[in-house]
Amino acid sequence: MSDSLLARHRAVLPDWLALYYEEPVEIVSGSGRHVTDAEGNTYLDFFAGILTNAIGYDIAEISDAVRRQVDTGVLHTSTLYLIRQQVELAERIAGLSGLREPRVFFTNSGTEANETALMLATQHRRSNQVLALRNSYHGRAFGTIGVTGNRGWSATSLSPVKVSYVHGGYRYRSPFRDLSDAGYIAACVEDLREVIETTTAGDVACMIVEPIQGVGGFATPPDGLFGAFAEVLGEYGIPLISDEVQTGWGRTGEHFWGIGAHGVTPAAMTFAKGLGNGLAIGGVVAEAELMNGIGANSISTFGGNPVSTAGATAALDYLLDHDLQGNAAKLGGQLLRGLRAQAEERALIGDVRGKGLMIGVELVEPDGGPSALAAARVMELAKARGLLIGKGGLHGNVLRLAPPMTLTEDEAERALQVLADCLELAEQERR
């Protein structure tokens, strides 16, 4: 990364726009699971543009689909006109959703998708009360910041919704952490019921959850938690919204949607990121009664445009044709086993968690407290050895591993070796 580009970035872009690394990287090309920076350094990418490049780089089938649409000369028409690619992709997503009478609305991002879901639910229930999880993240817009339960990403205390936060998403530092899975779920369900009874007027618009908390450090609750939550929500007529922006499209390996691990079908799911493999696309799939509740005029100028839907359809086809969900399960198991073996040897590692190709490694101080410094150091060491990873968590101390779902066994093994070296060195440095 040239000093001049970094200086120009800092001069014209917001101070709060985060950059990774002491010497930020400018990525100029990519192939498969690898990217190359402006200095000619090549990296194995284990963060995939924040889980967005789910298929990888330079995928001919996706690039060709985009080129075919570009060659028509039509990049945009808006939803005021019929868009064949949009209808076809909506049909595919509706069929994959498992929802009753599903309807699909396309947006440009996960933030916008979650904003739409909140609007649908608050209108449908005629209530501005929302239940959300502690340690959650749902976007950077006004309403989605309002339902984000992570102080590091809460840019304002102002909000259009009244939110009550419940336990459950982040187990490692939970007061219920030492309970069995069944005990943990029971304690969280009791907390949910108490929160509804004591902090709301009862007519709650919805509960929104991430099956695995992304920005929250890939925090992974026990399977069945949200199914148990749904039973309580059903008593009050409260819809469940699953934020699948990071967990969708088979990334967790076990299920196509992350919420599938909990034995419940939500009223709506939001999606984005991996669907477009880098193209800007997101959306909501919801039951018709919920989706059709808007009484005013509404359109989406850019959402579901011909280029993004053509590319997304090709990405979805590739994902299904090559069983990338199965590959995520297989390679995720390889990574989890390797990292958990490392955790047995490293006091620096407090927790290894996740599913499929969505894995968090929580780093801790000798007293068990969060170690953001160690996470930053491991990221730098990994970059120097040709591996790009992410970080997250309330305290910024969780390494986030989410490579493209086309990852190979050899690439997974290489990443494990790099991480082992970096974690060993980081642990030695703090002695």
VENGIUR-V183333 format. One record per residue. N is the residue number from 1. RES is the residue in three letters. SS is DSSP state (@ for helix, = for strand, . for the rest). OMEGA is omega as a letter, one per 30 degrees, with the letter a starting at -180 (* if undefined). Layout:
n;res;ss;omega
N;RES;SS;OMEGA
N;RES;SS;OMEGA
//
This chain:
n;res;ss;omega
1;MET;.;a
2;SER;.;l
3;ASP;@;a
4;SER;@;l
5;LEU;@;l
6;LEU;@;l
7;ALA;@;l
8;ARG;@;l
9;HIS;@;a
10;ARG;@;a
11;ALA;@;a
12;VAL;@;a
13;LEU;.;a
14;PRO;.;l
15;ASP;.;a
16;TRP;.;l
17;LEU;.;a
18;ALA;.;l
19;LEU;.;l
20;TYR;.;l
21;TYR;.;l
22;GLU;.;l
23;GLU;.;a
24;PRO;.;a
25;VAL;.;l
26;GLU;.;a
27;ILE;=;a
28;VAL;=;l
29;SER;=;l
30;GLY;=;l
31;SER;=;a
32;GLY;=;l
33;ARG;.;a
34;HIS;=;l
35;VAL;=;l
36;THR;=;a
37;ASP;=;a
38;ALA;.;l
39;GLU;.;l
40;GLY;.;l
41;ASN;.;l
42;THR;=;a
43;TYR;=;l
44;LEU;=;a
45;ASP;=;l
46;PHE;.;l
47;PHE;.;l
48;ALA;@;l
49;GLY;@;a
50;ILE;@;l
51;LEU;@;a
52;THR;.;l
53;ASN;.;a
54;ALA;.;a
55;ILE;.;a
56;GLY;.;a
57;TYR;=;l
58;ASP;.;l
59;ILE;.;a
60;ALA;@;a
61;GLU;@;a
62;ILE;@;l
63;SER;@;a
64;ASP;@;l
65;ALA;@;l
66;VAL;@;a
67;ARG;@;l
68;ARG;@;l
69;GLN;@;l
70;VAL;@;a
71;ASP;@;l
72;THR;.;a
73;GLY;.;a
74;VAL;.;l
75;LEU;.;a
76;HIS;.;l
77;THR;.;a
78;SER;.;a
79;THR;.;l
80;LEU;.;l
81;TYR;.;l
82;LEU;.;l
83;ILE;.;a
84;ARG;@;a
85;GLN;@;l
86;GLN;@;l
87;VAL;@;a
88;GLU;@;l
89;LEU;@;l
90;ALA;@;l
91;GLU;@;a
92;ARG;@;a
93;ILE;@;l
94;ALA;@;l
95;GLY;@;a
96;LEU;@;a
97;SER;@;a
98;GLY;.;a
99;LEU;.;l
100;ARG;.;a
101;GLU;.;a
102;PRO;=;l
103;ARG;=;a
104;VAL;=;l
105;PHE;=;a
106;PHE;=;l
107;THR;=;a
108;ASN;.;a
109;SER;.;l
110;GLY;@;l
111;THR;@;a
112;GLU;@;l
113;ALA;@;l
114;ASN;@;l
115;GLU;@;l
116;THR;@;l
117;ALA;@;l
118;LEU;@;l
119;MET;@;l
120;LEU;@;a
121;ALA;@;a
122;THR;@;l
123;GLN;@;a
124;HIS;@;a
125;ARG;@;a
126;ARG;.;a
127;SER;.;l
128;ASN;.;a
129;GLN;=;a
130;VAL;=;l
131;LEU;=;l
132;ALA;=;a
133;LEU;=;l
134;ARG;.;l
135;ASN;.;a
136;SER;.;l
137;TYR;.;a
138;HIS;.;l
139;GLY;.;a
140;ARG;.;l
141;ALA;.;a
142;PHE;@;a
143;GLY;@;a
144;THR;@;l
145;ILE;@;l
146;GLY;@;a
147;VAL;.;l
148;THR;.;a
149;GLY;.;a
150;ASN;.;a
151;ARG;@;a
152;GLY;@;a
153;TRP;@;l
154;SER;.;a
155;ALA;.;a
156;THR;.;l
157;SER;.;l
158;LEU;.;a
159;SER;.;l
160;PRO;.;a
161;VAL;.;l
162;LYS;=;a
163;VAL;=;l
164;SER;=;a
165;TYR;=;a
166;VAL;=;l
167;HIS;.;l
168;GLY;.;a
169;GLY;.;a
170;TYR;.;a
171;ARG;.;a
172;TYR;.;l
173;ARG;.;l
174;SER;.;l
175;PRO;.;a
176;PHE;.;a
177;ARG;.;a
178;ASP;.;l
179;LEU;.;l
180;SER;.;l
181;ASP;@;a
182;ALA;@;l
183;GLY;@;l
184;TYR;@;l
185;ILE;@;l
186;ALA;@;l
187;ALA;@;a
188;CYS;@;l
189;VAL;@;l
190;GLU;@;l
191;ASP;@;l
192;LEU;@;a
193;ARG;@;a
194;GLU;@;l
195;VAL;@;l
196;ILE;@;a
197;GLU;@;a
198;THR;@;a
199;THR;@;l
200;THR;.;l
201;ALA;.;l
202;GLY;.;a
203;ASP;.;a
204;VAL;.;a
205;ALA;.;a
206;CYS;=;l
207;MET;=;l
208;ILE;=;a
209;VAL;=;l
210;GLU;.;l
211;PRO;.;l
212;ILE;=;a
213;GLN;=;a
214;GLY;.;l
215;VAL;.;l
216;GLY;.;l
217;GLY;.;a
218;PHE;.;l
219;ALA;=;a
220;THR;=;l
221;PRO;.;l
222;PRO;.;l
223;ASP;.;l
224;GLY;.;a
225;LEU;@;a
226;PHE;@;l
227;GLY;@;l
228;ALA;@;l
229;PHE;@;a
230;ALA;@;l
231;GLU;@;l
232;VAL;@;l
233;LEU;@;l
234;GLY;@;l
235;GLU;@;a
236;TYR;@;a
237;GLY;.;a
238;ILE;.;l
239;PRO;=;l
240;LEU;=;l
241;ILE;=;l
242;SER;=;l
243;ASP;=;a
244;GLU;.;a
245;VAL;.;l
246;GLN;.;a
247;THR;.;a
248;GLY;.;l
249;TRP;.;l
250;GLY;.;a
251;ARG;.;a
252;THR;.;l
253;GLY;.;a
254;GLU;.;a
255;HIS;.;l
256;PHE;.;l
257;TRP;.;a
258;GLY;@;a
259;ILE;@;l
260;GLY;@;l
261;ALA;@;a
262;HIS;@;l
263;GLY;.;a
264;VAL;.;l
265;THR;.;a
266;PRO;.;l
267;ALA;.;a
268;ALA;=;l
269;MET;=;l
270;THR;=;a
271;PHE;=;l
272;ALA;.;l
273;LYS;@;a
274;GLY;@;a
275;LEU;@;a
276;GLY;@;a
277;ASN;.;l
278;GLY;.;l
279;LEU;.;a
280;ALA;.;l
281;ILE;.;l
282;GLY;=;l
283;GLY;=;l
284;VAL;=;l
285;VAL;=;a
286;ALA;=;l
287;GLU;=;a
288;ALA;@;a
289;GLU;@;l
290;LEU;@;a
291;MET;@;a
292;ASN;.;a
293;GLY;.;l
294;ILE;.;a
295;GLY;.;a
296;ALA;.;l
297;ASN;.;l
298;SER;.;l
299;ILE;.;l
300;SER;.;a
301;THR;.;a
302;PHE;.;a
303;GLY;.;l
304;GLY;.;a
305;ASN;.;a
306;PRO;@;a
307;VAL;@;a
308;SER;@;a
309;THR;@;l
310;ALA;@;l
311;GLY;@;a
312;ALA;@;l
313;THR;@;l
314;ALA;@;l
315;ALA;@;l
316;LEU;@;l
317;ASP;@;a
318;TYR;@;a
319;LEU;@;a
320;LEU;@;a
321;ASP;@;a
322;HIS;.;l
323;ASP;.;a
324;LEU;@;l
325;GLN;@;l
326;GLY;@;l
327;ASN;@;l
328;ALA;@;l
329;ALA;@;a
330;LYS;@;a
331;LEU;@;l
332;GLY;@;l
333;GLY;@;l
334;GLN;@;a
335;LEU;@;a
336;LEU;@;l
337;ARG;@;a
338;GLY;@;a
339;LEU;@;l
340;ARG;@;l
341;ALA;@;l
342;GLN;@;a
343;ALA;@;l
344;GLU;.;a
345;GLU;.;a
346;ARG;.;l
347;ALA;.;l
348;LEU;.;a
349;ILE;=;l
350;GLY;=;a
351;ASP;=;l
352;VAL;=;a
353;ARG;=;l
354;GLY;=;l
355;LYS;=;l
356;GLY;.;l
357;LEU;.;l
358;MET;=;a
359;ILE;=;l
360;GLY;=;l
361;VAL;=;a
362;GLU;=;a
363;LEU;=;a
364;VAL;=;l
365;GLU;.;l
366;PRO;.;l
367;ASP;.;l
368;GLY;.;l
369;GLY;.;a
370;PRO;=;a
371;SER;.;l
372;ALA;@;l
373;LEU;@;l
374;ALA;@;l
375;ALA;@;l
376;ALA;@;a
377;ARG;@;l
378;VAL;@;l
379;MET;@;l
380;GLU;@;l
381;LEU;@;l
382;ALA;@;l
383;LYS;@;a
384;ALA;@;l
385;ARG;.;l
386;GLY;.;l
387;LEU;=;l
388;LEU;=;l
389;ILE;.;l
390;GLY;=;l
391;LYS;=;a
392;GLY;=;a
393;GLY;.;l
394;LEU;.;a
395;HIS;.;l
396;GLY;.;a
397;ASN;.;a
398;VAL;=;l
399;LEU;=;a
400;ARG;=;a
401;LEU;=;a
402;ALA;.;a
403;PRO;.;l
404;PRO;.;a
405;MET;.;l
406;THR;.;a
407;LEU;.;l
408;THR;.;l
409;GLU;@;a
410;ASP;@;l
411;GLU;@;l
412;ALA;@;a
413;GLU;@;l
414;ARG;@;l
415;ALA;@;l
416;LEU;@;a
417;GLN;@;l
418;VAL;@;a
419;LEU;@;l
420;ALA;@;l
421;ASP;@;a
422;CYS;@;l
423;LEU;@;l
424;GLU;@;a
425;LEU;@;l
426;ALA;@;l
427;GLU;@;l
428;GLN;@;a
429;GLU;@;a
430;ARG;.;a
431;ARG;.;*
//
